[in-house]
Amino acid sequence: MKLHAFLFLFIIIQLPGYLFAQDAGTSIIYGKVLDSVTKAPVPYATVSIYNTNATLVASSITEESGLFKLEKLPKGGFLLTVSYMGYQSIRKAVNITDGTQNAGGLMLTQDPAMLKEVVVNGDKPAVSFKLDKKVFEVGKDILAQSGSANDILNSVPSVSVSPSGGISLRGNNNVYVMINGRRSGLTQNDALDQIPAAQIERIEVITNPSSRYDAAGSAGIINIVLKKNKKSGFNGQVRLVGGSPNDSRINPSLNYKSEKINIFSTFGIRKSDYVGLYTTNQQTIVSGQKSFLDQVQHEKRHDDGKLLYMGADYLINDKNTITAAFLLNATRDHDRTNLDYNYSKATGVKDSVLSRSGESWEKRNYNQVEFNYTKLFTRPGKKFTVDMQYDFWNSDKDWQLATQKTEPTATLFPGIRTSSIGSSKDLLVQSDLVQPFSKDGIVEFGLKLENRKVTTDYQAEQEVNGGWRIYQNIDNQLTYNELIGAAYAQLGNKVGKFGYQLGLRTELTRIRIADASNMFNTEKDYTRLFPTVNMSYAITTGATAQLNYSRRINRPSLNSLYPFNEITDFNAQYVGNPDLNPSYAHVVELGFIRNWSKLTFNPAVYYQYNKGYIQDYTFRNSSGIFITSPINIISEIRRGVELSMLYSPMKWLQVNAEGNWYDFKQQGLFQGRDLDYTGQILTARLNAQVKFTGGFGLQGRYNFNSAQSNAQSRTAAIHFADFGISKNLFNNKSTLVFDVTNVFNSRKFNTQTTGENYVLNQMNNPNAARYRLSYVYRFNLKDAKEVRQAKTGNRN
């Protein structure tokens, strides 16, 4: 096995951090700003140096850790000042000499008079550029206040969430979703729908991730950053939701912060119903004889969910912090399905009618234990972290199926039942070192090891003479083992208006797939290099251009590999492909952002080449059942243009508009069928929000997806809209929101699939319009200052 790249980076990461400990150049002064009472760091305080003529020499703001650093200073006597809203300013005489000197801890004292009068109304920019990501600050969108993380994501440019919870970026659903910079159980089994939107601080869209991130996700990475507890003492909020179809939720979030410890927690209980409608019109030709099928499926799904996420940060001292947290996401689903099949030999002439009813019960428990250790150093910006995470989950699903023929003669078929039992254990260990070597220069190193084992046991039985026998030999157990080792090195610096970040990541992957019946036995071992380049140039104040490149990997999901399928539907089934290989993508993007006082303008162009592209393929087997399975085709090339704008002409009006257009070219051959295809896709979203006097707000959102096609199928264009109205109550301590998603029930997916001897027309409407009334109450949120939560390592 070729491990040279991995071992090379492993050796590099062991180099002592002190290799970069010294800076050449002019004098430097650094220190830390603290609250005089709590001794907690004060972030965003202004630190300035003035000469004897009261002329400003240098200025900076403190980091979240309270640290500051002023460089390239001349020697001599100066005045150092520290100021922050709500505090009395500090003035201190300093004598700057050669080299680096420590100003020590500077204690700010609260100013009671100012605290009674000052109200801070400043907001962060709605969108900003970092070297390797685009950051969207979560505002007070009405449609997001009452909803979940999925509702927030639906308001982020280029991001879309399907009715089933699937997330796509620029029309590509191969997205790697993280929570606070880490893979999390909060992204599994639609748990994002249980995270209250009010708990999210910002969304980071990383279409060209740097080497510090996993190489997974050919479309890129979406990082959801949860709010930190910045208030001392006990505080929190409670969210209540009621809806139709039934959507009942309660989400309390409770926090406590003192000088040494920060305890955080989020709880969730929900009971939700979903109503779905699916229709199929099918025409097939067998031996020259046409046959027709009209199928209607009604679906009612009921989900019960319980979410517990709690943990604590412990500040050992001002340079060492540990964090521990636990997540439990438990769901209980009870679904009912009714399918009616009308078969005919000619249009309008019935041949036979079948009816199948199904009922399922599923239990899932997802657990996650996480630990973080963060060490800071005297040198500002230097940081060493260790993260450990252990996930374990289990699931148990049972189906009961009853089938009968109603025409031409009534016939009752034997019952069928299926059982699917699964479990997983996943251990992740990661370490990162951030080491500054100049004013703006930073090197980073990291190691990661992840070991995952999944077992599934699937069985189908048919009722025979009062007993049960194995149905169609469906009785098998599959074991999936995945080991990923990774290492990276990264260098970043800024020269004038130009900034750059160069990185190299290597990932070693070992996969073993085997089943009890020895039908599938696959071993895959590969080591790949993933270079990244991120560059930015500040053209003028408020205007920045970026050019980024990265190589990515799309590893098939377990669902795509799983070879056993549920047999709910007579006519169509989805079957995983254990022989599926990962695909690789080269992504290049040129972006620009311009901020004016009332307008933010953000266009981008991008190019993506995917080798071994994964897409679904549908065929009709010898039994006449339509089988859909993922396959690898040779390649896909995408070239696109993206544009987003945020316009606030008046304080009470905000308009967001976005569009993404790309053309694509696919090349492939499967089972003798030519899958070459070229096409183009457009998605657009228009959002408007109006704020009225008296605490009222109104918001509307319109979404458009153009028709989408490949060599086999075409899905018609989709239009749908969402609407919301809100009212702030009790001096803004609480908010009442009424919202409607999919207002006109128009989010329907109409798809036509063609083959050599069939035409298949399908309409999927998994979720009807939903009406919700939400109430959020916030308590003890007033504080004399914002206190930084104990360090959460490199999770940001």
ChimeraX attribute file (.defattr): number of C-alpha atoms within 10 A of each C-alpha:
attribute: neighborCount
match mode: 1-to-1
recipient: residues
	/A:1	7
	/A:2	11
	/A:3	13
	/A:4	11
	/A:5	17
	/A:6	21
	/A:7	13
	/A:8	13
	/A:9	20
	/A:10	18
	/A:11	10
	/A:12	14
	/A:13	20
	/A:14	10
	/A:15	10
	/A:16	9
	/A:17	17
	/A:18	9
	/A:19	9
	/A:20	13
	/A:21	13
	/A:22	13
	/A:23	14
	/A:24	8
	/A:25	12
	/A:26	14
	/A:27	18
	/A:28	21
	/A:29	20
	/A:30	19
	/A:31	21
	/A:32	23
	/A:33	28
	/A:34	21
	/A:35	19
	/A:36	15
	/A:37	11
	/A:38	12
	/A:39	15
	/A:40	23
	/A:41	29
	/A:42	25
	/A:43	21
	/A:44	20
	/A:45	24
	/A:46	17
	/A:47	22
	/A:48	18
	/A:49	23
	/A:50	17
	/A:51	15
	/A:52	10
	/A:53	7
	/A:54	10
	/A:55	10
	/A:56	12
	/A:57	15
	/A:58	15
	/A:59	17
	/A:60	16
	/A:61	19
	/A:62	20
	/A:63	18
	/A:64	17
	/A:65	23
	/A:66	23
	/A:67	24
	/A:68	25
	/A:69	22
	/A:70	20
	/A:71	18
	/A:72	14
	/A:73	18
	/A:74	15
	/A:75	14
	/A:76	12
	/A:77	14
	/A:78	19
	/A:79	18
	/A:80	19
	/A:81	17
	/A:82	23
	/A:83	18
	/A:84	19
	/A:85	18
	/A:86	20
	/A:87	20
	/A:88	17
	/A:89	17
	/A:90	15
	/A:91	13
	/A:92	12
	/A:93	12
	/A:94	14
	/A:95	11
	/A:96	17
	/A:97	16
	/A:98	13
	/A:99	17
	/A:100	18
	/A:101	14
	/A:102	13
	/A:103	16
	/A:104	12
	/A:105	17
	/A:106	19
	/A:107	20
	/A:108	23
	/A:109	16
	/A:110	19
	/A:111	14
	/A:112	12
	/A:113	11
	/A:114	14
	/A:115	15
	/A:116	10
	/A:117	9
	/A:118	10
	/A:119	10
	/A:120	7
	/A:121	5
	/A:122	6
	/A:123	8
	/A:124	10
	/A:125	13
	/A:126	14
	/A:127	21
	/A:128	19
	/A:129	19
	/A:130	14
	/A:131	21
	/A:132	25
	/A:133	22
	/A:134	18
	/A:135	19
	/A:136	20
	/A:137	19
	/A:138	24
	/A:139	17
	/A:140	12
	/A:141	21
	/A:142	24
	/A:143	28
	/A:144	23
	/A:145	28
	/A:146	27
	/A:147	23
	/A:148	20
	/A:149	22
	/A:150	24
	/A:151	21
	/A:152	26
	/A:153	22
	/A:154	20
	/A:155	21
	/A:156	22
	/A:157	22
	/A:158	22
	/A:159	19
	/A:160	24
	/A:161	17
	/A:162	14
	/A:163	15
	/A:164	9
	/A:165	14
	/A:166	13
	/A:167	21
	/A:168	21
	/A:169	23
	/A:170	23
	/A:171	19
	/A:172	15
	/A:173	18
	/A:174	22
	/A:175	22
	/A:176	22
	/A:177	22
	/A:178	19
	/A:179	19
	/A:180	20
	/A:181	18
	/A:182	18
	/A:183	16
	/A:184	20
	/A:185	22
	/A:186	23
	/A:187	18
	/A:188	12
	/A:189	15
	/A:190	14
	/A:191	22
	/A:192	20
	/A:193	18
	/A:194	25
	/A:195	23
	/A:196	27
	/A:197	24
	/A:198	22
	/A:199	18
	/A:200	19
	/A:201	15
	/A:202	20
	/A:203	23
	/A:204	25
	/A:205	23
	/A:206	22
	/A:207	25
	/A:208	30
	/A:209	27
	/A:210	28
	/A:211	28
	/A:212	20
	/A:213	15
	/A:214	23
	/A:215	29
	/A:216	19
	/A:217	25
	/A:218	29
	/A:219	25
	/A:220	29
	/A:221	25
	/A:222	26
	/A:223	23
	/A:224	24
	/A:225	21
	/A:226	17
	/A:227	12
	/A:228	18
	/A:229	23
	/A:230	19
	/A:231	23
	/A:232	24
	/A:233	15
	/A:234	16
	/A:235	19
	/A:236	19
	/A:237	20
	/A:238	18
	/A:239	23
	/A:240	18
	/A:241	21
	/A:242	19
	/A:243	18
	/A:244	16
	/A:245	16
	/A:246	17
	/A:247	19
	/A:248	19
	/A:249	22
	/A:250	21
	/A:251	22
	/A:252	19
	/A:253	22
	/A:254	18
	/A:255	22
	/A:256	18
	/A:257	22
	/A:258	18
	/A:259	18
	/A:260	17
	/A:261	18
	/A:262	26
	/A:263	21
	/A:264	21
	/A:265	19
	/A:266	22
	/A:267	21
	/A:268	19
	/A:269	18
	/A:270	21
	/A:271	18
	/A:272	18
	/A:273	19
	/A:274	19
	/A:275	16
	/A:276	15
	/A:277	17
	/A:278	18
	/A:279	18
	/A:280	20
	/A:281	16
	/A:282	20
	/A:283	20
	/A:284	19
	/A:285	13
	/A:286	10
	/A:287	6
	/A:288	8
	/A:289	9
	/A:290	15
	/A:291	17
	/A:292	22
	/A:293	23
	/A:294	16
	/A:295	20
	/A:296	19
	/A:297	19
	/A:298	17
	/A:299	19
	/A:300	17
	/A:301	18
	/A:302	17
	/A:303	17
	/A:304	17
	/A:305	20
	/A:306	20
	/A:307	21
	/A:308	17
	/A:309	20
	/A:310	18
	/A:311	19
	/A:312	22
	/A:313	23
	/A:314	22
	/A:315	20
	/A:316	12
	/A:317	10
	/A:318	18
	/A:319	14
	/A:320	18
	/A:321	22
	/A:322	22
	/A:323	22
	/A:324	19
	/A:325	18
	/A:326	18
	/A:327	22
	/A:328	20
	/A:329	23
	/A:330	21
	/A:331	21
	/A:332	18
	/A:333	18
	/A:334	17
	/A:335	17
	/A:336	16
	/A:337	19
	/A:338	19
	/A:339	20
	/A:340	19
	/A:341	19
	/A:342	19
	/A:343	21
	/A:344	18
	/A:345	16
	/A:346	14
	/A:347	12
	/A:348	10
	/A:349	11
	/A:350	15
	/A:351	15
	/A:352	16
	/A:353	20
	/A:354	20
	/A:355	19
	/A:356	19
	/A:357	18
	/A:358	19
	/A:359	18
	/A:360	18
	/A:361	17
	/A:362	18
	/A:363	16
	/A:364	20
	/A:365	18
	/A:366	22
	/A:367	21
	/A:368	21
	/A:369	19
	/A:370	18
	/A:371	19
	/A:372	22
	/A:373	21
	/A:374	23
	/A:375	18
	/A:376	20
	/A:377	13
	/A:378	13
	/A:379	19
	/A:380	19
	/A:381	19
	/A:382	19
	/A:383	21
	/A:384	21
	/A:385	22
	/A:386	20
	/A:387	22
	/A:388	18
	/A:389	21
	/A:390	19
	/A:391	19
	/A:392	19
	/A:393	19
	/A:394	18
	/A:395	18
	/A:396	17
	/A:397	18
	/A:398	18
	/A:399	20
	/A:400	17
	/A:401	20
	/A:402	17
	/A:403	20
	/A:404	18
	/A:405	17
	/A:406	13
	/A:407	15
	/A:408	11
	/A:409	10
	/A:410	11
	/A:411	12
	/A:412	13
	/A:413	13
	/A:414	15
	/A:415	15
	/A:416	22
	/A:417	22
	/A:418	22
	/A:419	19
	/A:420	19
	/A:421	18
	/A:422	18
	/A:423	18
	/A:424	18
	/A:425	17
	/A:426	18
	/A:427	17
	/A:428	18
	/A:429	17
	/A:430	18
	/A:431	20
	/A:432	23
	/A:433	20
	/A:434	20
	/A:435	24
	/A:436	23
	/A:437	22
	/A:438	16
	/A:439	16
	/A:440	13
	/A:441	16
	/A:442	19
	/A:443	20
	/A:444	21
	/A:445	26
	/A:446	26
	/A:447	22
	/A:448	19
	/A:449	17
	/A:450	18
	/A:451	16
	/A:452	18
	/A:453	17
	/A:454	19
	/A:455	18
	/A:456	20
	/A:457	18
	/A:458	19
	/A:459	21
	/A:460	23
	/A:461	20
	/A:462	18
	/A:463	15
	/A:464	12
	/A:465	8
	/A:466	6
	/A:467	8
	/A:468	15
	/A:469	13
	/A:470	16
	/A:471	15
	/A:472	10
	/A:473	10
	/A:474	14
	/A:475	17
	/A:476	18
	/A:477	19
	/A:478	22
	/A:479	19
	/A:480	19
	/A:481	18
	/A:482	17
	/A:483	17
	/A:484	17
	/A:485	19
	/A:486	24
	/A:487	30
	/A:488	29
	/A:489	23
	/A:490	21
	/A:491	19
	/A:492	20
	/A:493	19
	/A:494	17
	/A:495	10
	/A:496	9
	/A:497	11
	/A:498	15
	/A:499	18
	/A:500	20
	/A:501	22
	/A:502	18
	/A:503	21
	/A:504	22
	/A:505	27
	/A:506	26
	/A:507	22
	/A:508	20
	/A:509	17
	/A:510	16
	/A:511	16
	/A:512	15
	/A:513	20
	/A:514	18
	/A:515	18
	/A:516	13
	/A:517	11
	/A:518	10
	/A:519	11
	/A:520	15
	/A:521	15
	/A:522	13
	/A:523	12
	/A:524	12
	/A:525	13
	/A:526	13
	/A:527	18
	/A:528	19
	/A:529	18
	/A:530	20
	/A:531	21
	/A:532	24
	/A:533	24
	/A:534	23
	/A:535	21
	/A:536	23
	/A:537	19
	/A:538	16
	/A:539	13
	/A:540	10
	/A:541	9
	/A:542	13
	/A:543	17
	/A:544	21
	/A:545	20
	/A:546	23
	/A:547	21
	/A:548	24
	/A:549	24
	/A:550	25
	/A:551	28
	/A:552	25
	/A:553	22
	/A:554	23
	/A:555	19
	/A:556	19
	/A:557	12
	/A:558	13
	/A:559	15
	/A:560	20
	/A:561	19
	/A:562	18
	/A:563	19
	/A:564	22
	/A:565	16
	/A:566	15
	/A:567	16
	/A:568	22
	/A:569	18
	/A:570	14
	/A:571	17
	/A:572	16
	/A:573	17
	/A:574	21
	/A:575	18
	/A:576	22
	/A:577	21
	/A:578	20
	/A:579	19
	/A:580	18
	/A:581	17
	/A:582	15
	/A:583	21
	/A:584	24
	/A:585	22
	/A:586	19
	/A:587	22
	/A:588	19
	/A:589	20
	/A:590	17
	/A:591	19
	/A:592	20
	/A:593	21
	/A:594	18
	/A:595	19
	/A:596	11
	/A:597	9
	/A:598	12
	/A:599	16
	/A:600	21
	/A:601	17
	/A:602	22
	/A:603	18
	/A:604	18
	/A:605	18
	/A:606	19
	/A:607	18
	/A:608	21
	/A:609	20
	/A:610	23
	/A:611	19
	/A:612	21
	/A:613	23
	/A:614	24
	/A:615	11
	/A:616	15
	/A:617	16
	/A:618	19
	/A:619	19
	/A:620	17
	/A:621	9
	/A:622	7
	/A:623	7
	/A:624	13
	/A:625	14
	/A:626	18
	/A:627	18
	/A:628	17
	/A:629	19
	/A:630	21
	/A:631	21
	/A:632	21
	/A:633	21
	/A:634	17
	/A:635	19
	/A:636	21
	/A:637	19
	/A:638	18
	/A:639	17
	/A:640	19
	/A:641	19
	/A:642	21
	/A:643	19
	/A:644	21
	/A:645	20
	/A:646	20
	/A:647	17
	/A:648	16
	/A:649	12
	/A:650	10
	/A:651	9
	/A:652	12
	/A:653	16
	/A:654	18
	/A:655	18
	/A:656	20
	/A:657	18
	/A:658	20
	/A:659	20
	/A:660	22
	/A:661	18
	/A:662	20
	/A:663	15
	/A:664	18
	/A:665	16
	/A:666	19
	/A:667	18
	/A:668	19
	/A:669	12
	/A:670	12
	/A:671	6
	/A:672	7
	/A:673	12
	/A:674	12
	/A:675	17
	/A:676	17
	/A:677	15
	/A:678	16
	/A:679	15
	/A:680	16
	/A:681	18
	/A:682	20
	/A:683	21
	/A:684	20
	/A:685	23
	/A:686	18
	/A:687	20
	/A:688	19
	/A:689	21
	/A:690	17
	/A:691	18
	/A:692	11
	/A:693	8
	/A:694	9
	/A:695	13
	/A:696	16
	/A:697	21
	/A:698	21
	/A:699	21
	/A:700	19
	/A:701	22
	/A:702	16
	/A:703	19
	/A:704	17
	/A:705	19
	/A:706	16
	/A:707	18
	/A:708	17
	/A:709	18
	/A:710	17
	/A:711	19
	/A:712	18
	/A:713	17
	/A:714	16
	/A:715	20
	/A:716	15
	/A:717	18
	/A:718	17
	/A:719	17
	/A:720	18
	/A:721	21
	/A:722	19
	/A:723	20
	/A:724	24
	/A:725	21
	/A:726	24
	/A:727	20
	/A:728	17
	/A:729	15
	/A:730	8
	/A:731	8
	/A:732	11
	/A:733	14
	/A:734	17
	/A:735	22
	/A:736	21
	/A:737	24
	/A:738	22
	/A:739	25
	/A:740	20
	/A:741	21
	/A:742	22
	/A:743	16
	/A:744	13
	/A:745	15
	/A:746	14
	/A:747	24
	/A:748	22
	/A:749	16
	/A:750	19
	/A:751	19
	/A:752	18
	/A:753	19
	/A:754	17
	/A:755	15
	/A:756	10
	/A:757	13
	/A:758	17
	/A:759	16
	/A:760	17
	/A:761	18
	/A:762	17
	/A:763	18
	/A:764	16
	/A:765	19
	/A:766	20
	/A:767	23
	/A:768	21
	/A:769	18
	/A:770	19
	/A:771	19
	/A:772	20
	/A:773	21
	/A:774	21
	/A:775	20
	/A:776	22
	/A:777	17
	/A:778	16
	/A:779	13
	/A:780	13
	/A:781	14
	/A:782	10
	/A:783	12
	/A:784	16
	/A:785	17
	/A:786	16
	/A:787	22
	/A:788	21
	/A:789	27
	/A:790	31
	/A:791	26
	/A:792	21
	/A:793	23
	/A:794	20
	/A:795	15
	/A:796	14
